[in-house]
Amino acid sequence: MSPTIELPHPVLYQNEDRTITLIDLPQSISFAQGTPGNPCTDALYSSPPLKKPYASLEPRSEKAKQKVQHHILSGSLSQTSFPRELLVQGLAEIRAERSLTFCCQRRISPFVLTHQKENRSDSESSEDWDKRIPEPKMVTRSMARGFNYWMSKKHFILPSSALSNGYGTSQMVDIMNQVVINPFPQMTHIHISETGTSYRMPPLSTFMFAKVGQLEASRFSNAACKILSEPTTSTAPGQFDFILLDPPWDNKSVRRSETYQTRRNAEEDPLTVLQEMLGRHIAPGALVACWITNKQSVRATALEIFETWGIDLIEEWAWLKTTVHGEPVCDIDGTVRRPYEILLIGRSQDITSDGREDSDSDVSVRKRLVMGVPDLHSRKPCLKTLIEPMMRDKSNYRALEVFARHLTAGWWSWGDEVLKYNWEGYWTKAEVQ
């Protein structure tokens, strides 16, 4: 008999009221690639866990301090703040659990290990490690622009033969700009012969490998209404119970790393596109979550979009990045950089039995803290295990992630990097326990 492989649960610690959580970032993505009946038993390649905080970016000279203060007063560096007492309480609570480790054992990419050995250093931050992994060139933006949107299928369901051999196609553009569906309760693969690459497709997952633009939005809406044509107890055709957004907000860290295209250099603003079209896909009473940076202007933009969609803010989470020793990766009161990112969670106004809108606008916003050791640059924890307890029916709900960088079992995913972490080169066999 083959030895069993038991992957750890991504939630390493959670207090009783779920206000403080410790999560393993790469394991949260691996765990969400499977289902209870068909769990994922492979490990996701990661960067080395951070052992010490990042080098400080805080100004040292009096002139530099005055310059930062000027930017703060002018609003260009105005930052949001998460309750300091909850950050301090969370760190203290986790450190008090002596038996806890801050992250699971990681499988480091061979490319990263080679680079680390050659340089005899492990001091590089996680912001640099993803540059060491030679990802395949999936598609250029010029190819995407030149693709004939209206000659391709609007959606494509993988055939049953894909379960045994995967689904093969000649070029990456063959699966672009259309909704692709794995209708089976098992994982399968998509093979691209031109590049010799393969991508994992989790059980019951659906994706649209396309940018967020006007033409793509129309295509997505039409496909969603056709594929999700049967209403559920909580959704009308084409609607979702949970929608997660990770918009490409512009910031200095992203511009330095050049890891993805931001709103600033996009041909059309994806948030404007979503603001106009996504509301019709939000079910009454659905949850909508949006990652934001710590800039006040970004927060204001996100809340303005929530208001357009009739979303009331009900929760605010901070993802606090720590070292393996439980130290924040930088000063929690930093003026230039904060060690956390914010997730805004709202609920759409429900319709009561007498036809009135039931709003949560008078409900105070609940704060929660999610901690974890960071991984590759801009790789965020998968929220599936944390969001499901908030769903009205966690065994039967429709979810969509926009600007996704990996697929999730049972969910829809949309974005021009939607297959990034499902590339087979990011995966390896887990160690037998």
Phi, psi and chi 1 to 4 in degrees:
 res  aa     phi    psi   chi1   chi2   chi3   chi4
   1 MET       -  136.2  179.1 -178.2  -65.5      -
   2 SER   -70.7  142.4  -59.3      -      -      -
   3 PRO   -65.6  144.8   23.5  -33.0      -      -
   4 THR   -79.6  146.8   58.5      -      -      -
   5 ILE  -111.7  116.7  -61.0  176.3      -      -
   6 GLU  -111.1  112.5  -65.3 -175.8    2.5      -
   7 LEU   -85.4  140.2  -65.4  179.3      -      -
   8 PRO   -67.9  151.5   24.4  -33.6      -      -
   9 HIS   -69.8  141.5 -165.6  -82.3      -      -
  10 PRO   -66.7  -24.8   21.0  -31.8      -      -
  11 VAL   -85.3  109.4  175.3      -      -      -
  12 LEU   -87.3  -24.5  -53.7  179.6      -      -
  13 TYR  -159.2  143.8  171.5   82.9      -      -
  14 GLN  -155.8  130.5 -167.3  169.9   66.2      -
  15 ASN   -77.8  175.6   61.9    3.2      -      -
  16 GLU   -63.2  -39.4 -170.7  172.6  -15.1      -
  17 ASP   -93.2    9.7   59.4    0.8      -      -
  18 ARG    60.2   28.1  -64.9 -169.8  -68.8  114.8
  19 THR   -88.0  -17.6   55.0      -      -      -
  20 ILE  -131.9  122.7  -62.7  172.9      -      -
  21 THR  -134.1  140.9  -60.0      -      -      -
  22 LEU  -113.0  123.5  177.1   64.0      -      -
  23 ILE  -125.9  145.9 -165.1  166.5      -      -
  24 ASP   -92.6  117.8 -175.4   80.2      -      -
  25 LEU   -63.9  -57.1 -163.4  159.2      -      -
  26 PRO   -63.2  -33.3   15.5  -27.0      -      -
  27 GLN   -69.7  -28.8 -174.9   54.8   32.3      -
  28 SER   -64.7  -35.1   70.0      -      -      -
  29 ILE   -74.0  -45.1  -61.8  174.4      -      -
  30 SER   -59.4  -46.1  -59.1      -      -      -
  31 PHE   -59.7  -37.7 -163.7   81.2      -      -
  32 ALA   -79.2   -2.1      -      -      -      -
  33 GLN   -80.8  -12.2  -61.7  -60.6  -62.9      -
  34 GLY  -124.0 -177.6      -      -      -      -
  35 THR  -126.6  167.9   62.2      -      -      -
  36 PRO   -55.3  -36.4  -28.1   35.7      -      -
  37 GLY   -79.6  -27.1      -      -      -      -
  38 ASN  -137.1   73.9  -72.4  -78.9      -      -
  39 PRO   -69.9  152.9   26.6  -34.6      -      -
  40 CYS   -77.8  128.9  174.1      -      -      -
  41 THR  -114.6   15.3   57.5      -      -      -
  42 ASP  -108.8  162.6  -66.5  -25.0      -      -
  43 ALA  -109.5  144.9      -      -      -      -
  44 LEU   -91.5  127.0  179.6   65.6      -      -
  45 TYR   -61.0  141.0  -82.8  132.0      -      -
  46 SER  -135.9  176.7  -52.3      -      -      -
  47 SER   -88.4  160.4   64.1      -      -      -
  48 PRO   -59.0  138.7  -22.9   33.8      -      -
  49 PRO   -63.9  140.6   22.1  -31.6      -      -
  50 LEU   -69.3  127.6 -160.7   63.2      -      -
  51 LYS   -97.9  -25.2  -63.9  178.7 -179.3  178.2
  52 LYS  -143.1  157.1   57.9 -176.8 -178.9 -179.0
  53 PRO   -60.7  160.5  -23.1   33.7      -      -
  54 TYR   -64.7  157.7  -59.4  141.9      -      -
  55 ALA   -61.7  139.1      -      -      -      -
  56 SER   -66.9  138.6  175.6      -      -      -
  57 LEU  -104.6    4.1  -63.2  178.1      -      -
  58 GLU   -67.2  141.3  -66.4  -58.9  -56.3      -
  59 PRO   -64.5  142.5   24.8  -34.1      -      -
  60 ARG  -109.0  -44.3  -64.0 -177.7 -180.0  179.9
  61 SER   -77.4  158.4   68.4      -      -      -
  62 GLU   -63.4  -36.6 -168.3   60.5   34.7      -
  63 LYS   -64.2  -43.0 -176.5  177.9 -179.8  179.7
  64 ALA   -65.4  -38.6      -      -      -      -
  65 LYS   -64.3  -40.9  -69.2  178.2 -178.5  178.0
  66 GLN   -65.3  -36.8  -69.4  176.5   -0.7      -
  67 LYS   -64.8  -43.8 -175.1  176.4 -178.8 -179.7
  68 VAL   -63.5  -41.8  168.4      -      -      -
  69 GLN   -62.5  -37.7 -172.1   63.6   27.1      -
  70 HIS   -62.6  -43.5  170.0   74.8      -      -
  71 HIS   -64.2  -37.1  -73.5  -51.6      -      -
  72 ILE   -65.4  -46.4  -68.7  173.9      -      -
  73 LEU   -65.6  -33.4  -67.3  174.8      -      -
  74 SER   -78.2  -13.5   67.3      -      -      -
  75 GLY    96.0  -11.1      -      -      -      -
  76 SER   -72.3  -19.1   61.4      -      -      -
  77 LEU  -124.8   23.6 -162.4   60.5      -      -
  78 SER   -70.5  121.7  179.1      -      -      -
  79 GLN  -112.0  147.5  -58.8 -144.1   51.8      -
  80 THR   -78.4  160.8   61.1      -      -      -
  81 SER  -129.1  137.3  -65.8      -      -      -
  82 PHE   -98.8  146.7 -166.5   78.1      -      -
  83 PRO   -50.7  117.7  -28.1   35.7      -      -
  84 ARG   -61.1  -36.6 -168.5  179.6 -164.5  -80.0
  85 GLU   -63.4  -33.7   59.4  -87.0   17.0      -
  86 LEU   -73.0  -36.7 -176.2   53.8      -      -
  87 LEU   -61.9  -47.0  -62.9  171.7      -      -
  88 VAL   -66.4  -42.5  173.6      -      -      -
  89 GLN   -61.4  -42.9  175.4 -167.5  -15.4      -
  90 GLY   -63.2  -44.7      -      -      -      -
  91 LEU   -61.7  -42.7  -71.5  166.8      -      -
  92 ALA   -66.9  -39.4      -      -      -      -
  93 GLU   -65.9  -42.0 -172.5  170.7  -47.7      -
  94 ILE   -69.3  -41.8  -64.1  -63.5      -      -
  95 ARG   -63.9  -28.3  -73.3  170.1 -177.5  158.6
  96 ALA   -70.2  -20.3      -      -      -      -
  97 GLU   -84.3   87.6  -62.4  -71.3  -29.8      -
  98 ARG   -60.6  -28.0  -60.3  -66.6 -176.7 -176.0
  99 SER   -80.9   -7.9   61.1      -      -      -
 100 LEU   -83.2  145.2  -79.2  178.3      -      -
 101 THR  -110.4  151.2   56.0      -      -      -
 102 PHE   -80.4  -10.4  -90.4   74.6      -      -
 103 CYS  -159.4  158.4   69.6      -      -      -
 104 CYS   -75.4  166.8  -60.2      -      -      -
 105 GLN   -63.2  134.5 -177.5  177.4   -2.4      -
 106 ARG  -104.4  148.7  -69.0 -171.2  174.3  179.4
 107 ARG   -98.5  111.1  -60.9  -60.8  -60.7  -83.9
 108 ILE   -87.7  136.2  -47.4  -57.5      -      -
 109 SER   -57.9  137.0  166.6      -      -      -
 110 PRO   -56.0  -32.8  -22.3   31.6      -      -
 111 PHE   -65.5  -38.4  -56.4  109.6      -      -
 112 VAL   -69.3  -42.1  170.9      -      -      -
 113 LEU   -62.2  -40.7  -68.6  173.6      -      -
 114 THR   -62.8  -45.7  -60.2      -      -      -
 115 HIS   -62.8  -41.1  173.4   79.5      -      -
 116 GLN   -64.0  -41.1 -165.7  176.4   52.1      -
 117 LYS   -66.5  -42.6 -176.9  177.7  179.8 -179.2
 118 GLU   -64.2  -33.3  -69.5  172.8   -9.0      -
 119 ASN   -96.8   -6.9  -72.0  -91.1      -      -
 120 ARG    51.3   45.3  -62.2 -177.9  179.7  179.6
 121 SER  -151.8  143.7  170.0      -      -      -
 122 ASP  -121.8   24.3   63.1   -5.8      -      -
 123 SER   -85.9  -10.2   61.2      -      -      -
 124 GLU   -65.2  140.1 -148.8  165.7    0.2      -
 125 SER   -79.0  163.9   78.6      -      -      -
 126 SER   -64.0  -16.9   63.0      -      -      -
 127 GLU   -68.2  -19.0  -64.4 -173.6   -4.1      -
 128 ASP  -102.5  -19.0  -58.8  -51.3      -      -
 129 TRP   -66.6  -34.3  -73.8  119.7      -      -
 130 ASP   -67.1  -16.2   55.9  -16.8      -      -
 131 LYS   -72.3  -16.1  -61.4  177.0 -175.2  176.8
 132 ARG   -88.4   -8.9  -49.8  -56.6  173.6 -165.1
 133 ILE   -99.2  113.7  -59.2  176.6      -      -
 134 PRO   -76.6   80.9   30.2  -34.2      -      -
 135 GLU   -65.3  150.6  -63.4  178.3   21.4      -
 136 PRO   -68.0  149.1   26.2  -35.2      -      -
 137 LYS   -78.5   99.7 -172.4  174.9 -177.4 -179.6
 138 MET   -69.4  -50.5  -66.0  171.9   62.7      -
 139 VAL  -171.0  143.6   65.9      -      -      -
 140 THR   -88.4  158.6   65.0      -      -      -
 141 ARG   -67.3  -29.7  -71.3 -168.4  170.7   88.2
 142 SER   -66.7  -36.4   60.7      -      -      -
 143 MET   -64.4  -40.8  -71.2  169.6   63.4      -
 144 ALA   -64.1  -40.6      -      -      -      -
 145 ARG   -68.3  -33.8  -74.0 -165.5  -64.0  -92.3
 146 GLY   -83.4   -5.3      -      -      -      -
 147 PHE   -70.7  137.9 -175.2   72.5      -      -
 148 ASN   -82.9   98.6 -169.9  -26.0      -      -
 149 TYR   -57.4  -41.5  -66.1   91.3      -      -
 150 TRP   -90.0   -2.0  -50.4  114.9      -      -
 151 MET   -92.2  -18.5  -69.7  -60.2  -70.5      -
 152 SER   -86.7  167.5   71.3      -      -      -
 153 LYS   -68.2  152.8  -56.8 -178.4 -177.5   70.9
 154 LYS   -82.4  -26.9  -69.7 -175.3  172.5   61.5
 155 HIS  -154.0  159.4   70.5  -88.6      -      -
 156 PHE  -143.9  127.4  174.9   69.8      -      -
 157 ILE  -102.5  124.9  -58.3  173.9      -      -
 158 LEU   -61.4  138.8  -66.7 -175.8      -      -
 159 PRO   -76.2  163.5   28.8  -35.5      -      -
 160 SER   -62.6  -25.4   57.5      -      -      -
 161 SER   -63.5  -19.7   58.2      -      -      -
 162 ALA   -67.2  -19.5      -      -      -      -
 163 LEU   -68.2  -33.8  -72.7  175.1      -      -
 164 SER   -92.6  -39.9   55.2      -      -      -
 165 ASN  -119.0   -0.7  -57.4  -47.7      -      -
 166 GLY    78.3  175.4      -      -      -      -
 167 TYR  -109.2  125.7  173.9   75.4      -      -
 168 GLY  -106.0  139.8      -      -      -      -
 169 THR  -144.8  160.5 -172.7      -      -      -
 170 SER   -79.1  -42.2   59.7      -      -      -
 171 GLN  -128.9  156.2  -56.9  177.1   77.2      -
 172 MET   -62.8  -33.6 -177.9   63.6   77.3      -
 173 VAL   -65.1  -15.4  -67.9      -      -      -
 174 ASP   -66.4  -22.4  -66.7  -21.4      -      -
 175 ILE  -113.3   10.6   56.9  170.2      -      -
 176 MET   -86.1  154.1  -72.9 -178.0   61.1      -
 177 ASN    57.6   27.8  -61.0  -57.9      -      -
 178 GLN  -146.1  157.5   61.3  179.7  -53.6      -
 179 VAL   -83.7  124.8  171.8      -      -      -
 180 VAL  -112.2  132.8 -180.0      -      -      -
 181 ILE  -123.8  130.6  -52.7  159.6      -      -
 182 ASN  -101.2  102.0  175.5   10.5      -      -
 183 PRO   -83.0    3.1   34.1  -34.9      -      -
 184 PHE  -101.7  152.1  -52.4  107.9      -      -
 185 PRO   -80.6   17.9   29.5  -34.9      -      -
 186 GLN  -126.6  155.5  -62.5   90.6   24.0      -
 187 MET   -72.5  148.7 -179.6 -173.8   76.6      -
 188 THR  -138.9 -176.5 -174.1      -      -      -
 189 HIS  -128.8  152.5  -70.2   77.4      -      -
 190 ILE  -114.0  123.4  -65.3  177.2      -      -
 191 HIS  -107.1  130.8  -53.8  -65.1      -      -
 192 ILE  -108.6  109.1  -48.6  -62.7      -      -
 193 SER   -69.2  -33.8   59.5      -      -      -
 194 GLU   -61.2  -38.7 -177.4 -177.8   53.9      -
 195 THR  -103.1  -11.0   56.4      -      -      -
 196 GLY    68.0   29.0      -      -      -      -
 197 THR  -112.8  157.0   52.8      -      -      -
 198 SER  -131.2  148.5  -65.0      -      -      -
 199 TYR  -130.4  136.1  -61.9   87.7      -      -
 200 ARG   -79.0  140.8  -65.6  166.6  169.9 -120.0
 201 MET  -125.9  108.2 -166.6  163.9 -177.8      -
 202 PRO   -63.3  166.0  -19.0   31.9      -      -
 203 PRO   -56.5  135.9  -21.2   30.8      -      -
 204 LEU    55.6   27.3  -55.0  173.2      -      -
 205 SER   -95.4  156.8   61.3      -      -      -
 206 THR  -137.8  137.5  -59.1      -      -      -
 207 PHE  -139.8  158.2   72.6   82.6      -      -
 208 MET  -128.7  107.2 -177.5  166.2  170.8      -
 209 PHE   -84.6   91.5  176.2   25.9      -      -
 210 ALA  -164.9  154.8      -      -      -      -
 211 LYS   -69.5  168.8   68.0  175.6 -174.5  176.6
 212 VAL   -96.7   96.3  177.4      -      -      -
 213 GLY  -136.9  177.0      -      -      -      -
 214 GLN   -61.2  -48.8  -68.4  -74.9   -1.6      -
 215 LEU   -63.3  -43.2  -68.2  174.6      -      -
 216 GLU   -66.8  -36.7  -64.6   80.5    3.6      -
 217 ALA   -64.1  -41.1      -      -      -      -
 218 SER   -62.9  -42.6  174.6      -      -      -
 219 ARG   -63.8  -43.6  174.6  163.5  -67.9 -125.7
 220 PHE   -61.1  -47.6  175.0   88.1      -      -
 221 SER   -58.9  -46.0  -71.9      -      -      -
 222 ASN   -62.3  -43.4  -68.6  -24.6      -      -
 223 ALA   -67.6  -42.0      -      -      -      -
 224 ALA   -62.2  -43.1      -      -      -      -
 225 CYS   -67.7  -31.8  -68.7      -      -      -
 226 LYS   -77.7  -45.2 -175.4  171.9 -177.3  178.3
 227 ILE   -73.2  -41.1  -63.3  163.7      -      -
 228 LEU   -98.8   52.6  -57.0  176.5      -      -
 229 SER   -76.8  -21.2   59.2      -      -      -
 230 GLU   -89.1  124.6  -66.2  -63.6  -37.4      -
 231 PRO   -69.8  155.5   25.7  -33.3      -      -
 232 THR  -113.0 -175.4   69.0      -      -      -
 233 THR   -66.1  -19.0   55.1      -      -      -
 234 SER  -121.0  -11.2   57.2      -      -      -
 235 THR  -131.3  147.9   62.0      -      -      -
 236 ALA   -88.5  170.8      -      -      -      -
 237 PRO   -52.7  133.7  -29.0   36.5      -      -
 238 GLY    79.7    4.0      -      -      -      -
 239 GLN  -102.0  160.4  -70.1 -174.6  -25.7      -
 240 PHE  -125.3  150.6  -64.5   88.8      -      -
 241 ASP   -86.1  -21.3  -59.5  -73.9      -      -
 242 PHE  -146.3  132.0  173.5   61.8      -      -
 243 ILE  -129.8  128.4  -64.2  179.0      -      -
 244 LEU  -116.2  133.4  171.6   64.0      -      -
 245 LEU  -123.9  137.6  -58.4  100.9      -      -
 246 ASP  -127.6   73.1 -174.5   10.1      -      -
 247 PRO   -62.7  153.5  -19.9   32.5      -      -
 248 PRO   -81.0   65.2   30.7  -35.1      -      -
 249 TRP   -59.7  144.3  -54.1  110.6      -      -
 250 ASP   -83.5  131.5 -175.7   65.2      -      -
 251 ASN  -154.7  166.8   61.9   58.7      -      -
 252 LYS   -64.2  -36.7  -70.9 -176.8  178.5  179.2
 253 SER   -62.1  -42.9  174.6      -      -      -
 254 VAL   -67.9  -41.1  169.9      -      -      -
 255 ARG   -63.5  -36.6  -68.9 -161.4  -62.1  -88.0
 256 ARG   -67.8  -43.0  -77.4 -164.3  -58.1  -92.3
 257 SER   -80.5  -24.2   64.5      -      -      -
 258 GLU    54.7   39.0  -61.3  179.3  -20.4      -
 259 THR   -83.9  -24.5   48.8      -      -      -
 260 TYR  -158.7  165.0   58.6   83.9      -      -
 261 GLN   -80.7  132.5 -170.8  178.4   40.9      -
 262 THR   -99.1  175.4   63.4      -      -      -
 263 ARG   -59.3  -34.0  -67.2  178.2   67.6 -159.0
 264 ARG   -60.1  -41.0  173.2 -178.8  -70.2 -171.5
 265 ASN  -108.0   17.8   54.5   11.5      -      -
 266 ALA   -81.4  150.6      -      -      -      -
 267 GLU   -67.8  -35.2  -66.8  177.1  -13.7      -
 268 GLU  -140.5  144.0   53.0 -175.6  -29.7      -
 269 ASP   -69.4  114.7 -174.4   -2.6      -      -
 270 PRO   -64.7  -29.1   22.5  -32.6      -      -
 271 LEU   -71.6  -34.1  -71.0 -177.2      -      -
 272 THR   -64.1  -41.1  -60.1      -      -      -
 273 VAL   -60.0  -48.7  172.3      -      -      -
 274 LEU   -66.0  -39.3  -67.4  174.3      -      -
 275 GLN   -57.9  -33.1 -168.7  168.8    1.3      -
 276 GLU   -83.6  -30.6  -65.5  172.3   -6.5      -
 277 MET  -114.9  -23.2   60.2   75.9   62.5      -
 278 LEU   -76.7  -23.3 -161.6   58.5      -      -
 279 GLY   -55.0  -35.8      -      -      -      -
 280 ARG   -70.0  -13.7   68.9 -178.8   72.5  106.2
 281 HIS   -99.4    4.4  -63.6  -72.7      -      -
 282 ILE   -96.9  117.1  -58.1  172.6      -      -
 283 ALA   -71.8  152.6      -      -      -      -
 284 PRO   -57.8  130.3  -24.1   34.2      -      -
 285 GLY    80.2    5.5      -      -      -      -
 286 ALA   -74.2  158.8      -      -      -      -
 287 LEU   -95.4  139.4  -69.2  176.3      -      -
 288 VAL  -128.8  127.6  177.8      -      -      -
 289 ALA  -123.3  142.9      -      -      -      -
 290 CYS  -141.0  123.8 -177.7      -      -      -
 291 TRP   -74.6  137.0  -72.9  104.0      -      -
 292 ILE  -132.5  162.3   62.3  171.8      -      -
 293 THR   -85.3 -177.0   68.6      -      -      -
 294 ASN   -89.6    9.8  -70.7  -44.9      -      -
 295 LYS   -80.9  136.5  -69.1 -177.5   67.2  173.8
 296 GLN   -59.8  -38.0  -72.6  -78.9    8.6      -
 297 SER   -64.8  -35.5   58.2      -      -      -
 298 VAL   -67.8  -44.2  167.9      -      -      -
 299 ARG   -60.0  -43.3  179.9 -173.8 -179.4   89.5
 300 ALA   -62.1  -40.1      -      -      -      -
 301 THR   -63.0  -45.4  -61.4      -      -      -
 302 ALA   -62.2  -42.7      -      -      -      -
 303 LEU   -69.5  -31.3  -68.6  177.7      -      -
 304 GLU   -65.3  -40.3  178.0 -175.2  -34.4      -
 305 ILE   -66.9  -41.4  -66.0  172.6      -      -
 306 PHE   -55.5  -44.8  -88.7   23.1      -      -
 307 GLU   -63.2  -39.5 -175.5  176.7   -0.9      -
 308 THR   -58.6  -39.2  -60.1      -      -      -
 309 TRP   -86.1   -1.3  -66.3  -25.3      -      -
 310 GLY    73.4   38.4      -      -      -      -
 311 ILE  -104.0  127.9  -56.0  -65.5      -      -
 312 ASP   -96.5  129.5  -62.8  -40.3      -      -
 313 LEU   -68.9  123.9 -175.5   65.6      -      -
 314 ILE  -120.3  -25.3   60.8  169.1      -      -
 315 GLU  -143.2  154.6  -62.0 -152.2    0.9      -
 316 GLU  -138.3  120.2 -175.1  171.7  -19.6      -
 317 TRP  -109.3  147.3  -61.9    5.4      -      -
 318 ALA  -114.9  127.3      -      -      -      -
 319 TRP   -94.1  104.0  170.5   39.7      -      -
 320 LEU   -92.3  119.0  176.8   60.8      -      -
 321 LYS   -88.9  130.4  -54.2  165.7 -166.4  177.6
 322 THR  -128.8  168.8   74.0      -      -      -
 323 THR   -83.3  177.8   68.1      -      -      -
 324 VAL   -68.4  -12.1  -66.9      -      -      -
 325 HIS  -100.3    6.1  -53.7  -64.0      -      -
 326 GLY    82.6   20.0      -      -      -      -
 327 GLU   -94.0  140.0  -52.7  165.6  -83.1      -
 328 PRO   -59.7  144.9  -20.3   31.0      -      -
 329 VAL   -68.4  -16.2  -62.7      -      -      -
 330 CYS  -157.1  176.6   58.2      -      -      -
 331 ASP   -61.3  127.9 -173.5   -5.0      -      -
 332 ILE   -67.8  -16.7   60.2  175.2      -      -
 333 ASP  -106.0   17.4  -60.9  -46.3      -      -
 334 GLY   -58.7  144.9      -      -      -      -
 335 THR   -88.1  -27.7   55.3      -      -      -
 336 VAL   -97.3  -37.0  176.8      -      -      -
 337 ARG  -141.8  139.0 -174.3 -176.4 -150.7  175.4
 338 ARG  -114.6  150.4  -61.2  -80.2  170.0   86.6
 339 PRO   -84.9   14.4   32.7  -35.9      -      -
 340 TYR  -138.2  157.4   55.9   82.0      -      -
 341 GLU  -120.3  154.0  -65.2 -176.9   48.7      -
 342 ILE  -107.4  139.3  -60.4  -64.0      -      -
 343 LEU  -117.4  118.9 -178.5   75.5      -      -
 344 LEU   -92.4  132.4  -58.1  177.6      -      -
 345 ILE  -124.6  126.6  -58.8  178.7      -      -
 346 GLY  -127.8  166.4      -      -      -      -
 347 ARG  -124.1  134.9 -170.9  179.1  -67.0  -80.3
 348 SER   -72.3  151.3   68.8      -      -      -
 349 GLN   -66.9  126.2  -63.3  168.2   -1.8      -
 350 ASP   -85.4  163.0 -151.0  -18.7      -      -
 351 ILE  -108.0  120.6  -53.5  -61.8      -      -
 352 THR   -77.5  172.5   61.9      -      -      -
 353 SER   -62.2  -24.5   57.1      -      -      -
 354 ASP   -96.7   12.2   57.4    1.9      -      -
 355 GLY    88.7    0.1      -      -      -      -
 356 ARG   -85.1  154.3  -67.3 -178.4  -64.1  107.8
 357 GLU   -80.1  131.0  -70.3 -174.2  -15.4      -
 358 ASP  -101.7  107.5 -176.5   18.4      -      -
 359 SER  -102.7  148.5  172.0      -      -      -
 360 ASP  -100.6   18.2  -74.9  -33.2      -      -
 361 SER   -64.5  -23.0   57.8      -      -      -
 362 ASP   -91.3   -1.8  -64.0  -30.4      -      -
 363 VAL   -83.6  133.6  177.6      -      -      -
 364 SER   -67.9  148.5   59.8      -      -      -
 365 VAL   -78.8  122.9  177.7      -      -      -
 366 ARG   -86.1  137.6 -173.4  170.8 -168.9  179.2
 367 LYS  -103.0  135.8  -49.7  -74.8 -173.6  177.4
 368 ARG  -134.4  152.7  -60.8 -175.2 -162.8  -95.2
 369 LEU  -120.2  126.0  178.1   62.8      -      -
 370 VAL  -117.2  121.7  179.0      -      -      -
 371 MET  -112.5  154.4  -69.9 -179.3  -74.6      -
 372 GLY  -179.8  158.8      -      -      -      -
 373 VAL   -80.5  126.1  178.5      -      -      -
 374 PRO   -65.7  162.0   24.6  -33.1      -      -
 375 ASP  -122.7 -144.0 -163.6    0.9      -      -
 376 LEU   -56.6  154.9  -61.9  178.5      -      -
 377 HIS   -54.8  130.2  179.2   66.6      -      -
 378 SER    68.8    2.3   76.4      -      -      -
 379 ARG   -77.3  119.8 -176.4 -174.3  -87.0 -178.4
 380 LYS  -105.7  159.7  -67.7 -176.1  174.3   68.0
 381 PRO   -65.4  142.9   20.6  -30.2      -      -
 382 CYS   -73.9  131.4  178.8      -      -      -
 383 LEU   -93.0    4.7  -60.5  178.5      -      -
 384 LYS   -56.1  -46.9 -173.5  175.9 -175.4 -179.9
 385 THR   -69.6  -22.9   55.0      -      -      -
 386 LEU   -88.8  -29.4  -57.8 -177.0      -      -
 387 ILE   -84.1  -34.9  -74.6  -67.5      -      -
 388 GLU   -54.9  -38.7  -79.2 -170.3  -19.7      -
 389 PRO   -62.3  -17.3  -24.9   35.4      -      -
 390 MET   -90.3   -9.1  -59.2  175.2   62.6      -
 391 MET   -76.6  148.8  -56.7  -52.7  -60.3      -
 392 ARG   -65.7  -34.5  -70.7  173.3  -72.3 -167.9
 393 ASP  -139.1   94.8 -177.7   -3.6      -      -
 394 LYS   -71.0  -11.5   64.5 -179.6 -177.5 -179.9
 395 SER   -94.2   -7.8   63.0      -      -      -
 396 ASN  -151.6   85.9 -177.6   26.7      -      -
 397 TYR  -145.3  159.8   67.9   94.5      -      -
 398 ARG  -107.7  129.0  -65.8  172.7  175.8  172.7
 399 ALA  -128.9  147.3      -      -      -      -
 400 LEU  -136.1  132.4  164.2   66.8      -      -
 401 GLU  -114.0  125.5 -178.4  174.0    1.0      -
 402 VAL  -105.8  141.2 -172.3      -      -      -
 403 PHE    67.3   32.5  -51.9  109.6      -      -
 404 ALA   -70.2  152.1      -      -      -      -
 405 ARG  -120.6    3.8  -66.7 -173.6  172.7 -174.5
 406 HIS  -156.7  159.7   63.0   80.0      -      -
 407 LEU   -87.2  160.4  -53.1 -177.8      -      -
 408 THR  -135.7  133.9  -61.0      -      -      -
 409 ALA   -56.9  128.8      -      -      -      -
 410 GLY    82.4   -7.4      -      -      -      -
 411 TRP  -106.1  162.6  -72.0   22.1      -      -
 412 TRP   -93.7  145.5  -75.6   49.9      -      -
 413 SER  -137.7  140.8  -54.8      -      -      -
 414 TRP  -141.0  132.5  175.7   15.7      -      -
 415 GLY   161.9  164.7      -      -      -      -
 416 ASP   -86.8    4.4   60.6    4.9      -      -
 417 GLU  -127.5   27.4  -68.7 -171.3  -63.8      -
 418 VAL   -63.4  -23.8   72.8      -      -      -
 419 LEU  -103.0    6.5  -63.2  177.0      -      -
 420 LYS   -49.7  -57.9 -179.6  179.5  176.5   73.4
 421 TYR   -90.4    6.9  -65.3  128.8      -      -
 422 ASN   -99.0    1.2  -73.9   83.6      -      -
 423 TRP   -59.7  134.3  171.0   46.8      -      -
 424 GLU   -59.8  -26.4 -166.5   63.7   35.6      -
 425 GLY   -65.6  -15.1      -      -      -      -
 426 TYR   -89.9    1.5  -90.9  112.6      -      -
 427 TRP  -123.2  151.4  -67.5   87.1      -      -
 428 THR  -148.3  165.8 -175.5      -      -      -
 429 LYS   -70.9  137.3  -65.1  -64.4 -179.3 -176.1
 430 ALA   -73.0  153.4      -      -      -      -
 431 GLU   -74.6  141.4  -65.5  179.3   -7.4      -
 432 VAL   -73.1  131.3  177.5      -      -      -
 433 GLN   -82.0      -  -55.4  -66.3  -45.0      -
